[in-house]
């Protein structure tokens, strides 16, 4: 089951990119960059939550330990993807990528990372 969830992670960057495009082309033009980032974090949490919930309906997670392993695998894959894609494809400097982790400056990206890490466990417990 863990392998299925690892493969299912491939959709998560697509969800994140779509969320970012909506921010850039939509409300990002109407609000400041920081507020757009914060709104995008909230919508990302909702979108990822829906996706994980749908996965959980399709594929059973057998134990809390399995849910925790899935969450940490997703965390690792997401961080690696973010830095590789962000730096080498989007050409963002490392400083910009690390800046999104600064919650003291209102950057909320870390909340998405926390959510995708705990979401498999949360939905496992809700369904148990």
Backbone bond lengths (Angstrom), bond angles and torsions (degrees), N, CA, C in turn:
res aa  C-N    CA-C-N  psi(-1)  N-CA   C-N-CA  omega(-1)  CA-C   N-CA-C  phi
1 X - - - 1.454 - - 1.524 111.50 -
2 X 1.314 116.41 -36.70 1.464 119.36 -179.21 1.524 109.99 -60.29
3 X 1.331 117.34 -39.45 1.459 120.30 179.36 1.532 111.20 -61.22
4 X 1.317 117.65 -41.46 1.468 120.71 177.76 1.529 110.79 -59.82
5 X 1.316 115.80 -43.17 1.466 119.55 179.82 1.537 111.46 -68.32
6 X 1.326 117.22 -32.26 1.470 120.10 176.03 1.521 110.30 -66.43
7 X 1.304 116.52 -42.90 1.465 120.44 177.61 1.527 110.06 -65.86
8 X 1.335 116.90 -39.27 1.469 121.10 179.47 1.525 111.70 -63.30
9 X 1.336 117.14 -22.87 1.464 120.36 178.12 1.527 111.08 -58.37
10 X 1.311 117.96 -28.69 1.469 121.94 -177.00 1.526 111.55 -53.86
11 X 1.313 117.61 -29.33 1.463 121.21 178.82 1.529 111.38 -74.79
12 X 1.306 117.80 -24.14 1.466 120.57 -175.88 1.533 113.59 -62.49
13 X 1.321 119.85 -44.09 1.466 117.77 175.01 1.531 112.30 -62.47
14 X 1.312 116.93 -33.47 1.467 120.09 177.22 1.532 109.43 -62.88
15 X 1.335 116.49 -44.65 1.464 120.54 176.87 1.531 110.01 -59.98
16 X 1.322 116.33 -44.05 1.464 120.63 179.46 1.523 112.32 -63.02
17 X 1.310 116.92 -41.42 1.470 120.65 179.81 1.526 109.95 -66.81
18 X 1.322 117.24 -43.55 1.476 120.29 177.45 1.525 110.14 -60.42
19 X 1.323 116.57 -43.33 1.462 120.99 178.19 1.534 110.27 -59.94
20 X 1.325 116.79 -42.08 1.463 120.58 178.57 1.516 113.29 -67.21
21 X 1.322 117.10 -38.11 1.468 120.91 177.77 1.527 110.08 -64.38
22 X 1.326 116.24 -42.68 1.470 119.99 177.73 1.529 109.89 -60.10
23 X 1.333 116.39 -41.20 1.474 120.67 177.74 1.520 110.15 -62.03
24 X 1.338 116.85 -49.37 1.465 120.93 -175.60 1.530 113.06 -66.10
25 X 1.320 116.06 -41.93 1.467 119.93 -175.13 1.527 113.07 -90.15
26 X 1.325 116.51 -16.37 1.459 120.57 -175.06 1.509 112.38 -110.78
27 X 1.303 116.04 -109.31 1.460 121.56 -172.08 1.524 113.53 -66.83
28 X 1.324 117.85 -18.00 1.463 119.81 178.66 1.515 112.78 -61.51
29 X 1.324 116.46 -25.58 1.465 120.92 178.28 1.531 111.64 -79.43
30 X 1.325 116.14 -17.35 1.457 120.56 -175.26 1.524 113.61 -97.99
31 X 1.317 115.93 -22.98 1.467 120.49 -178.93 1.525 108.40 -123.44
32 X 1.302 116.86 168.60 1.455 120.23 178.53 1.521 112.05 -68.13
33 X 1.325 115.77 167.00 1.461 121.71 -176.30 1.526 112.21 -61.00
34 X 1.332 117.06 -42.77 1.461 119.82 -178.33 1.531 111.32 -66.22
35 X 1.324 116.72 -45.90 1.469 119.65 178.78 1.527 110.60 -64.19
36 X 1.322 117.28 -38.98 1.467 120.20 176.93 1.527 110.39 -60.96
37 X 1.320 116.56 -41.37 1.468 121.39 177.04 1.528 110.61 -61.35
38 X 1.317 116.63 -43.11 1.459 120.79 -178.82 1.534 111.59 -67.85
39 X 1.324 116.69 -41.69 1.466 120.07 176.63 1.521 109.80 -63.03
40 X 1.315 116.09 -43.08 1.459 121.64 179.77 1.528 111.30 -62.12
41 X 1.308 117.25 -35.15 1.457 120.60 176.08 1.526 109.98 -63.36
42 X 1.326 116.67 -45.12 1.469 120.37 179.60 1.530 110.94 -63.83
43 X 1.317 117.59 -45.45 1.465 119.36 179.82 1.530 110.57 -67.28
44 X 1.316 117.15 -34.58 1.462 120.53 176.81 1.526 111.53 -63.30
45 X 1.313 116.48 -43.28 1.462 120.42 178.16 1.526 110.04 -60.38
46 X 1.322 116.51 -42.43 1.472 120.56 178.87 1.529 110.28 -64.64
47 X 1.326 117.24 -48.30 1.469 120.68 -178.35 1.528 111.94 -62.98
48 X 1.323 117.10 -44.22 1.460 119.90 178.08 1.527 110.61 -65.69
49 X 1.315 116.48 -36.61 1.456 119.92 177.19 1.518 112.22 -61.71
50 X 1.315 116.31 -44.38 1.469 120.29 177.76 1.521 110.14 -61.77
51 X 1.324 116.36 -43.83 1.455 120.28 -179.10 1.530 111.84 -62.68
52 X 1.321 116.93 -46.18 1.467 120.27 -179.51 1.524 110.13 -66.01
53 X 1.312 116.91 -39.69 1.471 120.50 176.96 1.525 111.01 -59.48
54 X 1.352 116.58 -43.89 1.464 120.24 178.50 1.530 111.06 -64.99
55 X 1.319 116.84 -40.95 1.466 119.77 176.14 1.524 110.89 -59.89
56 X 1.302 115.06 -43.90 1.469 120.63 -177.93 1.531 110.80 -63.77
57 X 1.326 117.07 -32.99 1.468 119.82 176.06 1.527 111.35 -67.59
58 X 1.334 115.50 -34.18 1.466 120.39 -176.92 1.529 112.22 -82.62
59 X 1.332 116.93 -44.63 1.452 121.74 -175.42 1.520 110.20 -121.11
60 X 1.284 115.26 125.36 1.456 121.11 -178.91 1.532 110.64 -74.87
61 X 1.301 115.12 136.92 1.468 121.46 169.46 1.526 104.97 -98.40
62 X 1.318 116.36 125.92 1.457 121.23 -169.98 1.525 115.34 -83.59
63 X 1.316 117.74 -20.29 1.464 118.76 -176.80 1.525 110.33 -156.11
64 X 1.327 114.60 163.08 1.463 120.18 175.78 1.524 110.16 -62.09
65 X 1.323 116.64 -38.33 1.457 120.30 179.62 1.523 111.28 -62.15
66 X 1.325 115.67 -41.64 1.464 120.06 178.39 1.536 109.88 -63.31
67 X 1.319 117.53 -42.30 1.466 121.62 178.85 1.527 110.77 -61.86
68 X 1.320 117.01 -40.97 1.463 121.30 179.65 1.526 110.53 -66.82
69 X 1.317 117.16 -42.33 1.472 120.86 177.72 1.519 110.13 -60.89
70 X 1.326 117.35 -46.18 1.473 120.99 178.73 1.525 109.98 -57.86
71 X 1.321 116.99 -46.42 1.460 120.74 -179.49 1.519 112.87 -59.78
72 X 1.327 116.98 -43.20 1.464 119.04 -179.60 1.533 112.08 -72.09
73 X 1.314 117.23 -32.73 1.469 119.45 173.98 1.522 109.26 -63.97
74 X 1.322 116.99 -46.08 1.464 120.47 177.89 1.522 111.67 -59.66
75 X 1.323 116.92 -40.23 1.464 120.53 178.01 1.522 110.29 -60.01
76 X 1.319 116.80 -49.64 1.465 120.27 -179.81 1.516 112.37 -61.18
77 X 1.326 116.77 -45.95 1.470 120.53 179.44 1.524 110.99 -61.59
78 X 1.326 116.77 -40.18 1.466 120.95 -178.38 1.518 111.51 -66.35
79 X 1.315 117.06 -44.29 1.464 119.83 -179.28 1.524 110.20 -65.92
80 X 1.313 117.28 -44.69 1.466 119.87 178.17 1.525 110.17 -60.84
81 X 1.333 116.87 -46.39 1.467 120.45 179.44 1.523 110.50 -60.64
82 X 1.318 116.77 -46.49 1.465 120.23 -177.19 1.523 111.57 -56.79
83 X 1.316 116.49 -45.76 1.455 118.66 -176.65 1.529 112.10 -75.97
84 X 1.299 117.88 -38.79 1.474 119.42 178.77 1.533 110.34 -68.55
85 X 1.330 116.86 -51.56 1.469 120.97 -179.98 1.526 110.59 -64.98
86 X 1.329 116.15 -47.10 1.462 120.24 -177.14 1.514 113.34 -62.08
87 X 1.315 116.72 -40.51 1.463 119.17 -177.05 1.528 112.76 -85.80
88 X 1.317 116.78 -48.58 1.460 119.59 -171.46 1.524 114.20 -88.26
89 X 1.318 118.22 -25.08 1.464 120.40 178.99 1.523 110.66 -99.81
90 X 1.338 116.59 -51.86 1.465 120.44 -178.71 1.531 112.65 -81.39
91 X 1.330 116.23 -11.27 1.467 123.23 177.33 1.532 113.59 64.73
92 X 1.339 116.60 27.97 1.463 119.88 175.65 1.521 108.76 -76.47
93 X 1.329 117.05 139.83 1.469 118.73 175.77 1.532 109.92 -68.84
94 X 1.328 114.73 154.68 1.459 119.76 179.63 1.524 111.31 -54.91
95 X 1.334 117.08 -37.26 1.468 120.73 -178.21 1.532 111.45 -60.78
96 X 1.324 117.11 -38.94 1.470 120.66 177.86 1.526 110.60 -66.89
97 X 1.316 116.67 -41.59 1.457 120.02 -179.95 1.531 110.97 -63.56
98 X 1.324 117.04 -43.74 1.458 120.47 179.13 1.531 111.81 -70.77
99 X 1.331 116.86 -28.40 1.468 121.25 179.77 1.529 111.41 -59.42
100 X 1.331 117.32 -34.99 1.467 120.43 -179.28 1.528 112.80 -65.51
101 X 1.320 117.93 -11.23 1.457 121.86 178.16 1.538 112.38 -91.30
102 X 1.324 117.25 -2.66 1.465 120.65 -174.91 1.529 110.76 -88.09
103 X 1.312 115.64 88.75 1.465 121.01 -178.04 1.526 111.35 -66.55
104 X 1.339 117.90 -23.55 1.462 121.10 178.79 1.529 111.76 -68.48
105 X 1.319 116.53 -19.33 1.464 120.77 176.24 1.524 111.90 -102.03
106 X 1.326 115.55 16.93 1.460 119.98 176.87 1.516 114.45 85.55
107 X 1.312 117.64 4.11 1.464 121.76 178.86 1.529 108.06 -78.22
108 X 1.297 117.28 127.63 1.456 121.57 -170.74 1.530 114.41 -110.98
109 X 1.310 118.12 6.23 1.465 121.37 -175.42 1.530 112.11 -52.48
110 X 1.308 116.49 -36.28 1.464 119.87 -177.77 1.533 112.00 -60.00
111 X 1.330 116.75 -27.38 1.470 119.82 177.64 1.529 111.32 -65.26
112 X 1.330 116.40 -34.93 1.468 119.88 175.85 1.522 109.31 -65.59
113 X 1.321 116.57 -43.78 1.465 119.67 179.21 1.527 111.44 -62.13
114 X 1.307 116.21 -41.83 1.468 119.49 177.01 1.525 110.11 -62.55
115 X 1.325 116.95 -44.34 1.463 120.79 -177.87 1.529 112.02 -63.18
116 X 1.327 117.88 -47.07 1.471 117.56 -178.36 1.534 111.42 -68.57
117 X 1.328 116.34 -21.84 1.462 119.65 176.51 1.524 111.48 -75.56
118 X 1.320 117.11 -41.19 1.465 119.61 -175.96 1.526 113.62 -94.03
119 X 1.326 118.42 -15.73 1.473 120.97 -175.40 1.530 113.53 -56.41
120 X 1.333 120.21 -44.82 1.469 117.81 178.43 1.537 111.93 -58.62
121 X 1.310 116.74 -39.54 1.460 120.61 179.03 1.532 111.11 -68.57
122 X 1.333 116.46 -43.74 1.467 120.21 179.57 1.514 110.70 -58.87
123 X 1.340 116.92 -47.74 1.465 119.47 -178.55 1.527 111.90 -72.41
124 X 1.321 117.04 -28.26 1.470 119.39 173.21 1.527 109.69 -63.36
125 X 1.331 116.85 -46.60 1.460 120.28 -178.58 1.528 111.34 -68.06
126 X 1.319 118.02 -35.71 1.463 120.35 178.86 1.520 111.54 -66.76
127 X 1.303 116.40 -33.41 1.466 120.66 -178.17 1.525 112.16 -85.96
128 X 1.324 117.05 -22.28 1.474 121.02 -176.66 1.523 111.65 -68.75
